[in-house]
Amino acid sequence: MFSLSEKDIDVIQLKQQVINPQSGGFVCFEGWVRNHNSAEGKTSQPVLELHYEAHPKLAEKVGKTIITDALQKFDINAACCCHRIGQLKVGDMAIWVGVSADHRQAAFQACEYILNQTKANVPIWKNEFYENGESGWVEANL
């Protein structure tokens, strides 16, 4: 399952979607808004907040395809990804990925795959707002 959320990510509810009695392992990743940007080759700037925008129908379609691909590529039992949209403050969770599998290695690999594919392919755009009053779009996909 893949979803977008304008509210805080409900980790407990999402984890329930991947719990499976066959699974011997569960891996999750939480991505949080940090207080600085990390643009390669540029001086880091203090970040106050982020605004994520998405094309919801396309984002959910691409996200669901990523989850389906992960279920086919890796020996996993279930997978879920939720990405926030809207205004987020420093410390807010921006993305959550959870994967259950019989064995931990497959869960780790699938979790990383889902995270990387989501970042690279799902039409979600990040606008950083800096302490100096400026803002900037980063890592725009599609």
C-alpha positions as CSV (number, residue, x, y, z in Angstrom):
1,M,0.0,0.0,0.0
2,F,1.2,3.5,-0.8
3,S,-0.5,6.7,0.5
4,L,-0.1,10.4,0.8
5,S,-1.1,12.2,4.0
6,E,-1.7,15.8,4.9
7,K,-1.7,14.9,8.6
8,D,0.9,13.4,10.9
9,I,1.8,9.9,9.8
10,D,0.1,7.2,11.9
11,V,2.9,4.7,12.4
12,I,0.8,2.4,14.5
13,Q,-1.9,2.1,11.9
14,L,0.6,1.6,9.0
15,K,2.5,-1.0,11.0
16,Q,-0.7,-3.0,11.4
17,Q,-0.9,-3.2,7.6
18,V,2.4,-5.1,7.3
19,I,2.2,-7.3,10.4
20,N,2.0,-10.9,9.2
21,P,2.2,-14.1,11.3
22,Q,4.5,-15.7,8.7
23,S,7.1,-12.9,9.1
24,G,10.1,-13.3,11.2
25,G,11.3,-9.8,10.6
26,F,10.0,-6.2,10.2
27,V,12.0,-3.3,9.0
28,C,10.9,0.3,8.8
29,F,12.4,3.6,7.8
30,E,11.3,7.0,9.1
31,G,12.5,10.1,7.3
32,W,12.3,13.4,9.3
33,V,12.6,17.0,8.4
34,R,16.1,18.1,9.5
35,N,17.1,21.7,10.4
36,H,19.5,22.2,7.5
37,N,19.7,21.3,3.8
38,S,22.4,19.2,2.4
39,A,22.6,20.3,-1.2
40,E,25.7,18.7,-2.7
41,G,28.4,21.2,-3.5
42,K,26.6,24.1,-1.7
43,T,26.9,25.6,1.7
44,S,24.3,24.2,4.1
45,Q,21.5,26.5,5.1
46,P,19.4,26.4,8.3
47,V,15.9,25.1,7.3
48,L,12.8,26.2,9.2
49,E,10.2,24.1,7.4
50,L,9.4,22.2,4.2
51,H,6.4,22.2,1.9
52,Y,5.7,19.0,0.0
53,E,3.5,19.1,-3.1
54,A,2.4,16.2,-5.2
55,H,0.2,15.2,-8.1
56,P,-2.0,12.9,-5.8
57,K,-3.5,10.6,-8.4
58,L,-0.2,10.1,-10.3
59,A,1.8,9.9,-7.0
60,E,-0.4,7.1,-5.6
61,K,-0.4,5.2,-8.9
62,V,3.4,5.3,-9.1
63,G,3.8,4.5,-5.4
64,K,1.5,1.5,-5.7
65,T,3.5,0.3,-8.6
66,I,6.7,0.6,-6.5
67,I,5.1,-1.5,-3.7
68,T,3.9,-4.1,-6.2
69,D,7.4,-4.3,-7.8
70,A,8.9,-4.7,-4.4
71,L,6.5,-7.6,-3.5
72,Q,7.6,-9.3,-6.8
73,K,11.4,-8.6,-6.6
74,F,11.9,-9.5,-2.9
75,D,10.9,-12.4,-0.8
76,I,8.6,-10.2,1.5
77,N,5.1,-10.7,2.9
78,A,3.9,-7.1,3.0
79,A,5.0,-3.5,2.4
80,C,3.7,0.0,3.0
81,C,4.8,3.5,2.3
82,C,3.3,6.8,3.4
83,H,4.6,10.2,2.4
84,R,3.5,13.5,3.9
85,I,2.4,16.5,1.8
86,G,1.8,20.0,2.9
87,Q,3.6,22.1,5.5
88,L,6.1,20.2,7.7
89,K,8.2,21.6,10.6
90,V,11.7,20.5,11.6
91,G,11.3,17.1,13.4
92,D,8.1,16.1,11.5
93,M,8.1,12.7,9.8
94,A,8.1,13.2,6.1
95,I,8.1,9.5,5.0
96,W,7.5,6.1,6.5
97,V,8.3,2.8,4.9
98,G,7.6,-0.6,6.5
99,V,8.2,-4.1,5.2
100,S,7.7,-7.6,6.8
101,A,9.3,-10.7,5.6
102,D,10.2,-14.2,6.7
103,H,13.8,-13.1,6.9
104,R,15.4,-9.8,7.8
105,Q,17.7,-9.4,4.7
106,A,14.8,-9.4,2.3
107,A,13.0,-6.9,4.5
108,F,16.0,-4.6,4.6
109,Q,16.6,-4.8,0.9
110,A,12.9,-4.1,0.0
111,C,12.7,-1.2,2.4
112,E,15.7,0.4,0.8
113,Y,14.3,-0.3,-2.6
114,I,10.9,1.3,-1.8
115,L,12.5,4.4,-0.3
116,N,14.9,4.9,-3.2
117,Q,12.3,4.3,-5.9
118,T,9.8,6.6,-4.1
119,K,12.4,9.4,-3.9
120,A,13.4,8.9,-7.5
121,N,10.0,8.4,-9.2
122,V,7.0,9.5,-7.3
123,P,5.9,13.1,-8.3
124,I,6.4,14.8,-5.0
125,W,8.2,18.1,-4.8
126,K,10.0,19.6,-1.8
127,N,10.2,23.4,-1.2
128,E,12.6,24.3,1.6
129,F,12.1,27.5,3.6
130,Y,15.3,28.9,5.1
131,E,16.2,30.9,8.1
132,N,17.3,33.8,5.9
133,G,13.8,34.2,4.5
134,E,14.5,32.5,1.2
135,S,13.1,29.3,-0.2
136,G,14.0,26.8,-2.8
137,W,12.7,23.7,-4.6
138,V,15.0,20.8,-4.2
139,E,15.3,17.4,-5.9
140,A,12.3,18.0,-8.1
141,N,11.3,14.8,-9.9
142,L,9.2,14.4,-13.1
